[in-house]
Amino acid sequence: SDDVLYIDGSAFKGCTNLKYFVFPKGISQISCSILYDCVNLSFVELPPMVTQINTCSFRGCKSLSKIIIPSSVNVIGKYAFYDCTNLKTVILLSENE
């Protein structure tokens, strides 16, 4: 829903059954540790206007193999993708995409 503007940090931390996650379009920041240790998470869709991916947001998401980062992102926090051992493809979109 576009009405959701914020999801608290660590909200889904350790949810091992979570396989995909689509952030609401109204989110402008990916909170700290929001999906930390979601080891089976293989797909994430970031909102088109997100500006920040905060510290440890996706840390330990061992099944995540690809992420597309919108051109609106201007901050990627420390350890945001740490221990994402299967992450092979990171696509940074330009303003024209």
Disulfide bonds with the S-S distance in Angstrom:
none
